Amino acid sequence: MINLIFDIDDTVYDQLKPFENAFKATFGKADHLKIENLYIKSRFYSDEVYHKVVGGEMPKAEMHVYRITQALSDFDYQITKKEAEAFQHAYEQNQRKIELSPGIKEILTWAKKKNITMGIITNGPKDHQQHKINDLQINEWIPAEHTFISGGVGIEKPDKKIFELVEEQVGIKSAEAYYIGDSFENDVIGSKSAGWKSIWLNRRQHIQPNNAAYQPDYCIKNEQELAALLRDLL
């Protein structure tokens, strides 16, 4: 028996698309920039200060300005605070247009037909992440009571306690739980520390740390590889 628990951002949908559309709307074309590399840098700087936002040390709006300003600075592209705020506004608008990737939709449909227990664990503010879940219409496949948002439960990945909370409330065993996510630190380390199996969806082809305390059980690049893996596991 397998149970599938999913991350949200850059796992069940491609987070690069709203980022790219927001960048074009705010700054126009920037041929010398590879948007995917910029996006990866932005996520790096966001993760760097996320604990400060959670701890109340940094306002969320300040983090938004910081991550895009620092990311662009790494590519020798300087922007004003006003431009950073305009980008964030466009980014939030485009995030309300997100859709499940077709491959993930097929996997969810297949898993539901197989009566596989599914759930969600995602980091972020409760209302913000719930809006994404609603926009993605993911509760057509995954029950709302199987949805766990760090801002709502007071525990965030990679803390193993959020995975243990899911075990208890969904009624699954760690040995049969597979967590699918894009973040090595939050998703791989977090799930493995709780005794789960880890499926690392490495869309952005990050280098796998060899000296980490844990390693993923499976590393895949896209939804097609994920679908093939899950069929083999079942």
N, CA, C and O of each residue as an XYZ file, in Angstrom:
936
protein
N       0.844     -1.201      0.000
C       0.000      0.000      0.000
C       0.878      1.250      0.000
O       1.893      1.306      0.695
N       0.479      2.246     -0.785
C       1.191      3.520     -0.778
C       0.197      4.654     -0.516
O      -0.970      4.583     -0.901
N       0.687      5.689      0.143
C      -0.085      6.909      0.368
C       0.732      8.065     -0.198
O       1.937      8.148      0.044
N       0.093      8.949     -0.942
C       0.811     10.021     -1.642
C       0.466     11.379     -1.040
O      -0.693     11.794     -1.037
N       1.477     12.059     -0.535
C       1.296     13.393      0.020
C       2.132     14.362     -0.827
O       3.317     14.129     -1.064
N       1.502     15.444     -1.276
C       2.128     16.361     -2.223
C       2.460     17.711     -1.593
O       1.739     18.202     -0.725
N       3.563     18.299     -2.046
C       3.835     19.715     -1.867
C       2.982     20.467     -2.894
O       2.410     19.847     -3.791
N       2.891     21.798     -2.771
C       2.120     22.585     -3.740
C       3.021     23.326     -4.725
O       3.032     23.030     -5.920
N       3.779     24.300     -4.199
C       4.526     25.214     -5.077
C       5.642     24.518     -5.845
O       6.517     23.880     -5.260
N       5.593     24.655     -7.169
C       6.554     24.076     -8.106
C       6.552     22.559     -8.071
O       7.500     21.915     -8.518
N       5.471     21.991     -7.533
C       5.299     20.541     -7.554
C       4.055     20.177     -8.356
O       4.149     19.474     -9.362
N       2.890     20.650     -7.916
C       1.666     20.327     -8.660
C       1.368     21.357     -9.747
O       0.506     21.132    -10.597
N       2.071     22.475     -9.723
C       1.993     23.442    -10.818
C       3.370     24.044    -11.035
O       4.221     23.997    -10.146
N       3.591     24.609    -12.217
C       4.880     25.192    -12.579
C       4.910     26.639    -12.111
O       4.274     27.505    -12.712
N       5.657     26.903    -11.027
C       5.683     28.237    -10.446
C       6.467     29.232    -11.303
O       6.384     30.440    -11.084
N       7.219     28.733    -12.267
C       7.979     29.628    -13.136
C       7.063     30.473    -14.029
O       7.397     31.614    -14.350
N       5.927     29.928    -14.426
C       5.057     30.637    -15.378
C       4.523     31.954    -14.831
O       4.663     32.976    -15.503
N       3.914     31.984    -13.636
C       3.465     33.281    -13.122
C       4.620     34.245    -12.861
O       4.457     35.458    -12.999
N       5.777     33.718    -12.488
C       6.964     34.552    -12.275
C       7.396     35.200    -13.589
O       7.657     36.402    -13.644
N       7.466     34.401    -14.629
C       7.895     34.905    -15.939
C       6.913     35.938    -16.483
O       7.324     36.972    -17.009
N       5.625     35.660    -16.357
C       4.615     36.599    -16.848
C       4.668     37.918    -16.075
O       4.485     38.988    -16.655
N       4.917     37.841    -14.772
C       5.023     39.046    -13.950
C       6.250     39.862    -14.331
O       6.207     41.092    -14.370
N       7.337     39.165    -14.609
C       8.569     39.872    -14.994
C       8.370     40.630    -16.300
O       8.760     41.792    -16.415
N       7.763     39.971    -17.284
C       7.543     40.610    -18.583
C       6.603     41.798    -18.461
O       6.788     42.825    -19.114
N       5.582     41.643    -17.606
C       4.613     42.738    -17.424
C       5.255     43.952    -16.744
O       4.869     45.092    -17.003
N       6.225     43.701    -15.884
C       6.842     44.783    -15.109
C       8.049     45.396    -15.804
O       8.202     46.617    -15.838
N       8.906     44.541    -16.358
C      10.181     45.022    -16.893
C      10.319     44.872    -18.410
O      11.286     45.359    -18.997
N       9.358     44.202    -19.042
C       9.494     43.941    -20.468
C      10.470     42.804    -20.702
O      10.776     42.046    -19.782
N      10.953     42.681    -21.910
C      11.894     41.609    -22.224
C      13.278     41.964    -21.702
O      13.692     43.122    -21.738
N      13.980     40.957    -21.220
C      15.370     41.127    -20.784
C      16.162     39.961    -21.369
O      16.326     38.922    -20.730
N      16.645     40.148    -22.583
C      17.258     39.052    -23.322
C      18.514     38.508    -22.653
O      18.867     37.345    -22.846
N      19.198     39.356    -21.857
C      20.442     38.900    -21.226
C      20.162     38.078    -19.959
O      21.080     37.520    -19.359
N      18.894     38.012    -19.565
C      18.544     37.244    -18.379
C      17.852     35.944    -18.777
O      16.979     35.938    -19.645
N      18.245     34.850    -18.143
C      17.492     33.611    -18.292
C      16.512     33.575    -17.126
O      16.916     33.467    -15.968
N      15.230     33.664    -17.439
C      14.212     33.826    -16.404
C      14.224     32.675    -15.401
O      13.995     32.891    -14.211
N      14.487     31.475    -15.861
C      14.500     30.344    -14.927
C      15.610     30.505    -13.892
O      15.403     30.219    -12.713
N      16.797     30.966    -14.329
C      17.895     31.187    -13.379
C      17.542     32.287    -12.390
O      17.872     32.200    -11.207
N      16.873     33.320    -12.881
C      16.446     34.411    -12.002
C      15.425     33.910    -10.981
O      15.477     34.262     -9.802
N      14.516     33.099    -11.450
C      13.498     32.522    -10.562
C      14.148     31.690     -9.452
O      13.766     31.797     -8.287
N      15.131     30.862     -9.820
C      15.831     30.024     -8.845
C      16.526     30.891     -7.805
O      16.498     30.584     -6.614
N      17.147     31.969     -8.255
C      17.806     32.901     -7.328
C      16.779     33.546     -6.396
O      17.026     33.698     -5.199
N      15.639     33.918     -6.948
C      14.592     34.539     -6.148
C      14.113     33.594     -5.052
O      13.901     34.010     -3.913
N      13.942     32.315     -5.404
C      13.529     31.329     -4.408
C      14.603     31.154     -3.331
O      14.293     30.968     -2.154
N      15.868     31.218     -3.753
C      16.970     31.100     -2.794
C      16.896     32.209     -1.746
O      17.000     31.952     -0.547
N      16.714     33.451     -2.216
C      16.670     34.583     -1.289
C      15.383     34.583     -0.463
O      15.373     35.048      0.676
N      14.313     34.067     -1.033
C      13.075     33.939     -0.277
C      13.249     32.941      0.870
O      12.854     33.206      2.005
N      13.844     31.795      0.553
C      14.077     30.774      1.585
C      15.052     31.272      2.656
O      14.939     30.912      3.828
N      16.003     32.100      2.240
C      17.025     32.604      3.154
C      16.424     33.386      4.325
O      16.914     33.306      5.452
N      15.364     34.137      4.048
C      14.795     35.009      5.093
C      13.399     34.570      5.539
O      12.758     35.259      6.333
N      12.927     33.434      5.035
C      11.558     33.007      5.351
C      11.347     32.848      6.857
O      10.288     33.191      7.383
N      12.367     32.323      7.547
C      12.224     32.122      9.001
C      12.033     33.451      9.728
O      11.388     33.501     10.775
N      12.596     34.533      9.170
C      12.414     35.860      9.774
C      10.971     36.336      9.627
O      10.421     36.983     10.518
N      10.371     36.005      8.488
C       8.968     36.385      8.253
C       8.074     35.614      9.233
O       7.193     36.190      9.872
N       8.314     34.321      9.337
C       7.525     33.486     10.249
C       7.678     33.955     11.693
O       6.715     33.958     12.460
N       8.903     34.351     12.053
C       9.175     34.787     13.419
C       8.794     36.228     13.705
O       8.975     36.707     14.824
N       8.262     36.929     12.695
C       7.834     38.306     12.893
C       8.963     39.321     12.856
O       8.760     40.487     13.195
N      10.162     38.887     12.444
C      11.308     39.800     12.395
C      11.334     40.628     11.107
O      11.938     41.700     11.069
N      10.694     40.142     10.080
C      10.688     40.832      8.782
C       9.276     40.830      8.223
O       8.667     39.766      8.101
N       8.733     42.011      7.875
C       7.410     42.038      7.246
C       7.433     41.297      5.909
O       8.441     41.315      5.203
N       6.333     40.654      5.568
C       6.266     39.877      4.327
C       6.536     40.762      3.111
O       7.188     40.333      2.159
N       6.033     41.997      3.147
C       6.241     42.922      2.032
C       7.722     43.238      1.841
O       8.186     43.406      0.713
N       8.452     43.317      2.935
C       9.889     43.583      2.863
C      10.624     42.390      2.257
O      11.567     42.561      1.486
N      10.182     41.171      2.614
C      10.776     39.966      2.037
C      10.556     39.921      0.533
O      11.449     39.527     -0.217
N       9.363     40.328      0.086
C       9.056     40.330     -1.345
C       9.997     41.254     -2.108
O      10.489     40.902     -3.180
N      10.246     42.435     -1.553
C      11.166     43.389     -2.180
C      12.582     42.826     -2.173
O      13.298     42.906     -3.171
N      12.974     42.260     -1.045
C      14.340     41.742     -0.885
C      14.659     40.649     -1.901
O      15.711     40.688     -2.540
N      13.759     39.672     -2.058
C      14.108     38.506     -2.872
C      14.290     38.852     -4.341
O      15.211     38.337     -4.974
N      13.439     39.711     -4.908
C      13.588     40.040     -6.332
C      14.721     41.032     -6.538
O      15.418     40.972     -7.551
N      14.913     41.946     -5.588
C      16.002     42.917     -5.701
C      17.359     42.215     -5.657
O      18.243     42.495     -6.467
N      17.512     41.294     -4.693
C      18.775     40.569     -4.558
C      19.019     39.648     -5.748
O      20.141     39.546     -6.243
N      17.967     38.982     -6.203
C      18.114     38.067     -7.345
C      18.576     38.822     -8.586
O      19.491     38.382     -9.281
N      17.947     39.949     -8.859
C      18.341     40.740    -10.033
C      19.733     41.330     -9.875
O      20.480     41.446    -10.847
N      20.076     41.699     -8.654
C      21.413     42.251     -8.399
C      22.504     41.241     -8.740
O      23.586     41.617     -9.190
N      22.218     39.962     -8.524
C      23.192     38.922     -8.863
C      23.471     38.862    -10.360
O      24.496     38.335    -10.792
N      22.545     39.408    -11.143
C      22.715     39.457    -12.595
C      23.040     40.884    -13.066
O      22.861     41.230    -14.233
N      23.527     41.699    -12.111
C      23.909     43.100    -12.406
C      22.752     43.909    -12.971
O      22.926     44.721    -13.879
N      21.575     43.672    -12.419
C      20.363     44.374    -12.856
C      19.782     45.043    -11.609
O      19.289     44.361    -10.710
N      19.838     46.375    -11.553
C      19.410     47.108    -10.357
C      17.985     47.648    -10.537
O      17.646     48.181    -11.594
N      17.167     47.507     -9.508
C      15.809     48.043     -9.555
C      15.519     48.839     -8.284
O      16.201     48.686     -7.271
N      14.508     49.682     -8.354
C      14.094     50.477     -7.195
C      13.096     49.675     -6.357
O      12.569     48.653     -6.798
N      12.856     50.158     -5.155
C      11.863     49.526     -4.288
C      10.489     49.571     -4.952
O       9.723     48.611     -4.868
N      10.182     50.677     -5.608
C       8.880     50.821     -6.278
C       8.723     49.784     -7.386
O       7.643     49.222     -7.563
N       9.792     49.532     -8.127
C       9.744     48.528     -9.198
C       9.582     47.119     -8.603
O       8.853     46.287     -9.144
N      10.264     46.869     -7.493
C      10.138     45.569     -6.831
C       8.709     45.343     -6.356
O       8.181     44.237     -6.474
N       8.085     46.380     -5.824
C       6.696     46.276     -5.362
C       5.739     46.074     -6.539
O       4.751     45.349     -6.427
N       6.040     46.718     -7.662
C       5.207     46.546     -8.863
C       5.314     45.113     -9.383
O       4.327     44.519     -9.815
N       6.531     44.574     -9.333
C       6.718     43.183     -9.753
C       5.922     42.242     -8.855
O       5.253     41.332     -9.345
N       5.991     42.459     -7.538
C       5.271     41.593     -6.604
C       3.771     41.652     -6.848
O       3.086     40.631     -6.777
N       3.263     42.840     -7.135
C       1.829     42.988     -7.420
C       1.449     42.168     -8.659
O       0.435     41.471     -8.666
N       2.278     42.263     -9.706
C       2.017     41.504    -10.935
C       2.148     40.003    -10.686
O       1.402     39.202    -11.250
N       3.100     39.634     -9.841
C       3.317     38.219     -9.508
C       2.088     37.649     -8.802
O       1.629     36.553     -9.125
N       1.565     38.397     -7.845
C       0.382     37.935     -7.103
C      -0.828     37.814     -8.029
O      -1.624     36.884     -7.894
N      -0.966     38.749     -8.966
C      -2.073     38.665     -9.923
C      -1.956     37.414    -10.781
O      -2.946     36.727    -11.031
N      -0.744     37.126    -11.228
C      -0.536     35.949    -12.077
C      -0.642     34.653    -11.302
O      -0.991     33.619    -11.872
N      -0.346     34.689    -10.010
C      -0.499     33.481     -9.194
C      -1.962     33.082     -9.044
O      -2.263     31.924     -8.755
N      -2.867     34.026     -9.239
C      -4.290     33.696     -9.171
C      -4.781     33.035    -10.466
O      -5.957     32.687    -10.578
N      -3.891     32.865    -11.428
C      -4.246     32.232    -12.704
C      -3.586     30.858    -12.855
O      -3.568     30.287    -13.945
N      -3.047     30.340    -11.760
C      -2.321     29.070    -11.844
C      -3.269     27.898    -12.099
O      -4.445     27.930    -11.736
N      -2.718     26.868    -12.733
C      -3.475     25.650    -13.019
C      -2.603     24.437    -12.722
O      -1.379     24.497    -12.844
N      -3.234     23.345    -12.334
C      -2.493     22.096    -12.194
C      -1.833     21.748    -13.520
O      -2.440     21.905    -14.579
N      -0.586     21.273    -13.466
C       0.039     20.827    -14.708
C      -0.722     19.607    -15.212
O      -1.197     18.804    -14.409
N      -0.845     19.453    -16.536
C      -1.622     18.324    -17.092
C      -1.148     16.965    -16.569
O      -1.962     16.080    -16.303
N       0.170     16.804    -16.422
C       0.693     15.530    -15.941
C       0.272     15.226    -14.516
O      -0.040     14.081    -14.188
N       0.261     16.245    -13.667
C      -0.165     16.061    -12.277
C      -1.655     15.736    -12.224
O      -2.085     14.895    -11.434
N      -2.434     16.402    -13.063
C      -3.877     16.133    -13.097
C      -4.138     14.663    -13.453
O      -5.021     14.028    -12.876
N      -3.379     14.141    -14.387
C      -3.527     12.735    -14.775
C      -3.141     11.808    -13.613
O      -3.802     10.797    -13.374
N      -2.074     12.157    -12.899
C      -1.623     11.344    -11.762
C      -2.680     11.347    -10.660
O      -2.990     10.297    -10.096
N      -3.237     12.522    -10.350
C      -4.256     12.618     -9.315
C      -5.498     11.799     -9.688
O      -6.087     11.128     -8.840
N      -5.882     11.864    -10.953
C      -7.048     11.111    -11.423
C      -6.796      9.611    -11.319
O      -7.656      8.853    -10.871
N      -5.603      9.194    -11.739
C      -5.215      7.781    -11.658
C      -5.213      7.307    -10.205
O      -5.752      6.244     -9.895
N      -4.601      8.102     -9.311
C      -4.499      7.708     -7.905
C      -5.867      7.627     -7.239
O      -6.113      6.741     -6.420
N      -6.752      8.550     -7.591
C      -8.097      8.530     -7.008
C      -8.850      7.271     -7.436
O      -9.550      6.662     -6.627
N      -8.709      6.877     -8.709
C      -9.351      5.666     -9.201
C      -8.814      4.420     -8.490
O      -9.534      3.439     -8.306
N      -7.554      4.475     -8.099
C      -6.925      3.349     -7.405
C      -7.199      3.381     -5.902
O      -6.702      2.536     -5.156
N      -7.999      4.367     -5.458
C      -8.326      4.537     -4.027
C      -7.079      4.740     -3.159
O      -7.021      4.287     -2.016
N      -6.088      5.426     -3.726
C      -4.874      5.754     -2.982
C      -5.154      6.976     -2.104
O      -5.682      7.980     -2.583
N      -4.806      6.890     -0.841
C      -4.982      8.022      0.062
C      -3.999      9.126     -0.317
O      -2.803      8.877     -0.467
N      -4.512     10.352     -0.472
C      -3.666     11.481     -0.869
C      -3.850     12.648      0.091
O      -4.876     12.768      0.759
N      -2.836     13.504      0.145
C      -2.900     14.684      0.995
C      -1.938     15.754      0.528
O      -1.230     15.577     -0.463
N      -1.913     16.869      1.249
C      -1.058     18.009      0.921
C      -0.372     18.504      2.186
O      -1.001     18.624      3.238
N       0.920     18.790      2.077
C       1.639     19.548      3.102
C       2.335     20.690      2.383
O       3.129     20.455      1.472
N       2.048     21.926      2.780
C       2.679     23.075      2.132
C       3.050     24.133      3.158
O       2.306     24.383      4.106
N       4.200     24.746      2.962
C       4.617     25.857      3.809
C       4.026     27.165      3.298
O       3.826     27.342      2.096
N       3.753     28.070      4.218
C       3.303     29.400      3.830
C       2.146     29.886      4.685
O       1.590     29.130      5.481
N       1.783     31.164      4.514
C       0.635     31.711      5.248
C      -0.644     30.957      4.889
O      -0.837     30.565      3.738
N      -1.503     30.760      5.863
C      -2.699     29.933      5.654
C      -3.570     30.453      4.512
O      -3.898     29.697      3.597
N      -3.947     31.729      4.550
C      -4.867     32.263      3.539
C      -4.237     32.241      2.149
O      -4.897     31.899      1.167
N      -2.945     32.611      2.070
C      -2.255     32.675      0.776
C      -2.199     31.301      0.124
O      -2.498     31.163     -1.063
N      -1.821     30.289      0.888
C      -1.727     28.940      0.328
C      -3.110     28.356      0.043
O      -3.279     27.592     -0.907
N      -4.103     28.716      0.869
C      -5.452     28.216      0.625
C      -6.017     28.776     -0.670
O      -6.738     28.083     -1.388
N      -5.689     30.036     -0.974
C      -6.109     30.624     -2.254
C      -5.544     29.805     -3.419
O      -6.249     29.542     -4.393
N      -4.283     29.407     -3.316
C      -3.668     28.607     -4.375
C      -4.382     27.260     -4.520
O      -4.679     26.817     -5.629
N      -4.649     26.628     -3.393
C      -5.333     25.336     -3.410
C      -6.706     25.471     -4.061
O      -7.121     24.612     -4.840
N      -7.407     26.558     -3.736
C      -8.727     26.810     -4.335
C      -8.605     27.056     -5.831
O      -9.380     26.516     -6.620
N      -7.617     27.884     -6.225
C      -7.436     28.205     -7.646
C      -7.067     26.966     -8.452
O      -7.468     26.827     -9.607
N      -6.307     26.073     -7.844
C      -5.896     24.829     -8.514
C      -7.017     23.791     -8.543
O      -6.949     22.814     -9.288
N      -8.055     24.011     -7.721
C      -9.199     23.091     -7.618
C      -8.750     21.673     -7.251
O      -9.323     20.682     -7.703
N      -7.717     21.610     -6.427
C      -7.112     20.313     -6.110
C      -7.989     19.472     -5.189
O      -7.800     18.260     -5.081
N      -8.956     20.122     -4.520
C      -9.832     19.355     -3.634
C     -10.838     18.489     -4.396
O     -11.615     17.759     -3.781
N     -10.828     18.565     -5.721
C     -11.598     17.605     -6.521
C     -10.998     16.203     -6.384
O     -11.689     15.202     -6.574
N      -9.707     16.144     -6.052
C      -9.012     14.861     -5.909
C      -8.603     14.579     -4.461
O      -8.634     13.435     -4.007
N      -8.222     15.633     -3.747
C      -7.703     15.472     -2.388
C      -8.657     16.145     -1.404
O      -8.937     17.335     -1.547
N      -9.162     15.419     -0.415
C     -10.117     16.008      0.528
C      -9.518     17.201      1.284
O      -8.331     17.204      1.609
N     -10.345     18.202      1.558
C      -9.885     19.399      2.269
C      -9.300     19.046      3.629
O      -8.363     19.696      4.094
N      -9.852     18.012      4.269
C      -9.353     17.629      5.596
C      -7.983     16.945      5.536
O      -7.379     16.674      6.574
N      -7.492     16.666      4.319
C      -6.155     16.103      4.138
C      -5.163     17.184      3.713
O      -4.070     16.879      3.237
N      -5.548     18.442      3.886
C      -4.710     19.576      3.502
C      -4.098     20.210      4.750
O      -4.815     20.583      5.678
N      -2.770     20.330      4.768
C      -2.061     20.858      5.931
C      -1.151     22.002      5.497
O      -0.183     21.799      4.765
N      -1.473     23.198      5.956
C      -0.714     24.413      5.634
C       0.046     24.838      6.886
O      -0.540     24.949      7.963
N       1.339     25.073      6.746
C       2.170     25.369      7.917
C       1.626     26.542      8.727
O       1.619     26.506      9.958
N       1.171     27.585      8.026
C       0.634     28.750      8.720
C      -0.635     28.463      9.491
O      -1.007     29.218     10.389
N      -1.305     27.370      9.141
C      -2.537     26.996      9.826
C      -2.315     26.061     10.998
O      -3.044     26.113     11.989
N      -1.300     25.196     10.885
C      -1.075     24.203     11.944
C       0.045     24.610     12.898
O       0.230     23.992     13.946
N       0.795     25.661     12.528
C       1.840     26.148     13.428
C       3.130     25.354     13.397
O       3.962     25.491     14.293
N       3.307     24.531     12.383
C       4.550     23.763     12.198
C       4.906     23.853     10.718
O       4.025     23.751      9.865
N       6.177     24.040     10.407
C       6.548     24.126      9.001
C       7.648     23.123      8.649
O       8.486     22.776      9.481
N       7.621     22.677      7.422
C       8.706     21.830      6.917
C      10.020     22.608      7.024
O      10.011     23.822      6.818
N      11.139     21.968      7.334
C      11.357     20.515      7.373
C      11.127     19.854      8.730
O      11.565     18.721      8.931
N      10.462     20.515      9.655
C      10.194     19.917     10.973
C       9.397     18.627     10.791
O       8.321     18.637     10.193
N       9.922     17.532     11.301
C       9.252     16.241     11.115
C       7.891     16.192     11.798
O       7.077     15.320     11.494
N       7.638     17.118     12.719
C       6.372     17.096     13.453
C       5.175     17.339     12.531
O       4.081     16.847     12.810
N       5.356     18.081     11.449
C       4.216     18.314     10.551
C       3.877     17.032      9.795
O       2.712     16.787      9.481
N       4.887     16.213      9.502
C       4.647     14.928      8.846
C       3.975     13.949      9.818
O       3.094     13.179      9.436
N       4.407     13.998     11.065
C       3.800     13.135     12.086
C       2.352     13.540     12.351
O       1.506     12.691     12.630
N       2.070     14.844     12.263
C       0.692     15.320     12.412
C      -0.195     14.759     11.306
O      -1.333     14.362     11.556
N       0.325     14.729     10.093
C      -0.427     14.185      8.957
C      -0.684     12.694      9.156
O      -1.792     12.218      8.906
N       0.319     11.962      9.599
C       0.130     10.531      9.882
C      -1.047     10.321     10.826
O      -1.920      9.485     10.588
N      -1.047     11.095     11.895
C      -2.068     10.939     12.928
C      -3.453     11.312     12.426
O      -4.417     10.586     12.665
N      -3.558     12.444     11.728
C      -4.879     12.952     11.349
C      -5.437     12.286     10.093
O      -6.653     12.155      9.953
N      -4.566     11.868      9.183
C      -5.035     11.191      7.962
C      -5.160      9.689      8.205
O      -5.945      9.011      7.542
N      -4.378      9.173      9.164
C      -4.446      7.746      9.473
C      -3.581      6.902      8.574
O      -4.027      5.880      8.052
N      -2.335      7.327      8.386
C      -1.398      6.574      7.546
C      -0.153      6.232      8.363
O       0.109      6.841      9.401
N       0.607      5.253      7.883
C       1.840      4.836      8.540
C       3.030      5.420      7.794
O       3.009      5.531      6.568
N       4.067      5.793      8.537
C       5.241      6.420      7.922
C       5.873      5.519      6.857
O       6.350      6.010      5.834
N       5.879      4.222      7.092
C       6.509      3.287      6.154
C       5.774      3.220      4.814
O       6.338      2.771      3.815
N       4.526      3.664      4.794
C       3.725      3.609      3.563
C       3.472      4.997      2.983
O       2.710      5.147      2.027
N       4.118      6.017      3.567
C       3.886      7.397      3.128
C       4.985      7.849      2.173
O       6.173      7.729      2.476
N       4.582      8.365      1.026
C       5.512      8.911      0.028
C       5.239     10.399     -0.116
O       4.114     10.811     -0.400
N       6.281     11.205      0.084
C       6.117     12.651     -0.042
C       6.762     13.125     -1.327
O       7.910     12.787     -1.616
N       6.020     13.914     -2.102
C       6.472     14.392     -3.407
C       6.637     15.906     -3.335
O       5.666     16.628     -3.107
N       7.861     16.389     -3.527
C       8.099     17.824     -3.444
C       9.354     18.239     -4.175
O      10.172     17.401     -4.555
N       9.504     19.549     -4.371
C      10.614     20.078     -5.179
C      11.798     20.558     -4.349
O      12.897     20.701     -4.885
N      11.604     20.812     -3.055
C      12.659     21.392     -2.222
C      13.462     20.297     -1.521
O      12.901     19.471     -0.800
N      14.780     20.297     -1.739
C      15.603     19.290     -1.076
C      15.565     19.488      0.436
O      15.362     18.534      1.187
N      15.759     20.722      0.878
C      15.821     21.015      2.309
C      14.486     20.741      3.000
O      14.436     20.024      3.999
N      13.415     21.308      2.469
C      12.111     21.194      3.133
C      11.441     19.846      2.913
O      10.878     19.267      3.842
N      11.501     19.351      1.689
C      10.702     18.184      1.317
C      11.444     16.857      1.497
O      10.909     15.904      2.064
N      12.678     16.814      1.007
C      13.454     15.576      1.159
C      13.883     15.389      2.617
O      13.586     14.363      3.230
N      14.576     16.378      3.161
C      15.067     16.268      4.539
C      13.900     16.093      5.517
O      13.951     15.252      6.415
N      12.854     16.893      5.331
C      11.709     16.825      6.234
C      11.025     15.479      6.245
O      10.795     14.907      7.310
N      10.698     14.969      5.077
C       9.968     13.693      5.008
C      10.837     12.520      5.460
O      10.363     11.624      6.159
N      12.107     12.528      5.060
C      12.991     11.427      5.456
C      13.226     11.407      6.968
O      13.331     10.335      7.565
N      13.310     12.589      7.588
C      13.521     12.633      9.034
C      12.335     12.054      9.794
O      12.468     11.632     10.942
N      11.160     12.038      9.136
C       9.956     11.469      9.751
C       9.777      9.993      9.400
O       8.797      9.371      9.808
N      10.719      9.436      8.649
C      10.641      8.025      8.293
C       9.816      7.750      7.054
O       9.456      6.604      6.787
N       9.507      8.811      6.281
C       8.738      8.643      5.042
C       9.671      8.317      3.883
O      10.889      8.463      3.983
N       9.071      7.870      2.778
C       9.790      7.760      1.522
C       9.727      9.135      0.834
O       8.711      9.827      0.892
N      10.819      9.503      0.195
C      10.900     10.819     -0.440
C      11.052     10.697     -1.954
O      11.922      9.985     -2.455
N      10.176     11.415     -2.669
C      10.284     11.516     -4.128
C      10.614     12.973     -4.447
O       9.766     13.854     -4.301
N      11.827     13.217     -4.876
C      12.278     14.588     -5.167
C      11.975     14.932     -6.611
O      12.601     14.396     -7.526
N      11.010     15.830     -6.820
C      10.675     16.305     -8.159
C      11.593     17.490     -8.469
O      11.272     18.638     -8.160
N      12.713     17.197     -9.070
C      13.772     18.185     -9.289
C      13.619     18.844    -10.663
O      14.438     18.637    -11.559
N      12.567     19.635    -10.809
C      12.275     20.311    -12.081
C      13.434     21.188    -12.554
O      13.737     21.255    -13.746
N      14.079     21.861    -11.590
C      15.079     22.888    -11.939
C      16.495     22.326    -12.007
O      17.465     23.072    -12.143
N      16.603     20.992    -11.911
C      17.882     20.310    -12.040
C      18.928     20.861    -11.073
O      20.062     21.145    -11.458
N      18.523     21.008     -9.809
C      19.449     21.415     -8.762
C      20.457     20.293     -8.524
O      20.155     19.119     -8.737
N      21.637     20.660     -8.087
C      22.656     19.664     -7.751
C      22.277     18.995     -6.435
O      21.976     19.673     -5.452
N      22.292     17.692     -6.420
C      21.925     16.948     -5.217
C      23.066     16.973     -4.206
O      24.169     16.518     -4.511
N      22.816     17.501     -3.003
C      23.887     17.552     -1.988
C      24.293     16.153     -1.544
O      23.454     15.358     -1.120
N      25.581     15.861     -1.644
C      26.052     14.527     -1.275
C      26.274     14.370      0.226
O      26.285     13.258      0.754
N      26.451     15.512      0.907
C      26.786     15.446      2.328
C      25.578     15.677      3.232
O      25.736     15.890      4.434
N      24.370     15.636      2.660
C      23.158     15.873      3.452
C      22.887     14.691      4.386
O      23.322     13.567      4.136
N      22.161     14.977      5.462
C      21.839     13.934      6.441
C      20.965     12.852      5.825
O      21.024     11.696      6.243
N      20.160     13.212      4.846
C      19.269     12.259      4.181
C      19.353     12.452      2.673
O      19.739     13.518      2.193
N      18.990     11.417      1.938
C      18.925     11.464      0.477
C      17.545     10.984      0.042
O      16.932     10.164      0.725
N      17.046     11.492     -1.102
C      15.727     11.049     -1.561
C      15.759      9.574     -1.972
O      16.786      9.058     -2.413
N      14.625      8.919     -1.819
C      14.521      7.540     -2.297
C      14.474      7.508     -3.822
O      14.973      6.578     -4.455
N      13.866      8.541     -4.394
C      13.745      8.633     -5.848
C      13.942     10.087     -6.268
O      13.476     11.005     -5.593
N      14.624     10.284     -7.368
C      14.817     11.631     -7.930
C      14.320     11.621     -9.367
O      14.794     10.836    -10.188
N      13.362     12.496     -9.670
C      12.768     12.552    -11.001
C      12.767     13.996    -11.492
O      12.883     14.928    -10.697
N      12.635     14.176    -12.809
C      12.731     15.519    -13.405
C      11.383     16.090    -13.834
O      11.259     17.304    -13.992
N      10.379     15.251    -14.024
C       9.112     15.750    -14.565
C       7.961     14.815    -14.200
O       8.155     13.766    -13.587
N       6.758     15.228    -14.597
C       5.554     14.470    -14.257
C       5.503     13.115    -14.952
O       4.947     12.159    -14.412
N       6.081     13.031    -16.146
C       6.072     11.755    -16.872
C       6.868     10.698    -16.100
O       6.447      9.548    -15.981
N       8.021     11.111    -15.583
C       8.826     10.185    -14.783
C       8.113      9.835    -13.478
O       8.202      8.707    -12.993
N       7.403     10.819    -12.915
C       6.657     10.573    -11.680
C       5.557      9.545    -11.913
O       5.381      8.629    -11.110
N       4.820      9.692    -13.004
C       3.730      8.759    -13.301
C       4.256      7.335    -13.467
O       3.663      6.385    -12.957
N       5.366      7.195    -14.180
C       5.952      5.862    -14.400
C       6.412      5.262    -13.074
O       6.219      4.071    -12.831
N       7.015      6.077    -12.222
C       7.495      5.609    -10.931
C       6.342      5.123    -10.068
O       6.415      4.046     -9.477
N       5.276      5.915     -9.996
C       4.146      5.555     -9.135
C       3.472      4.276     -9.590
O       3.026      3.485     -8.759
N       3.391      4.061    -10.875
C       2.804      2.812    -11.388
C       3.665      1.623    -11.005
O       3.148      0.552    -10.687
N       4.986      1.811    -11.035
C       5.909      0.732    -10.637
C       5.769      0.445     -9.132
O       5.815     -0.713     -8.715
N       5.598      1.496     -8.320
C       5.491      1.317     -6.895
C       4.228      0.574     -6.497
O       4.217     -0.198     -5.538
N       3.142      0.826     -7.267
C       1.873      0.188     -6.961
C       1.878     -1.273     -7.403
O       0.883     -1.975     -7.224
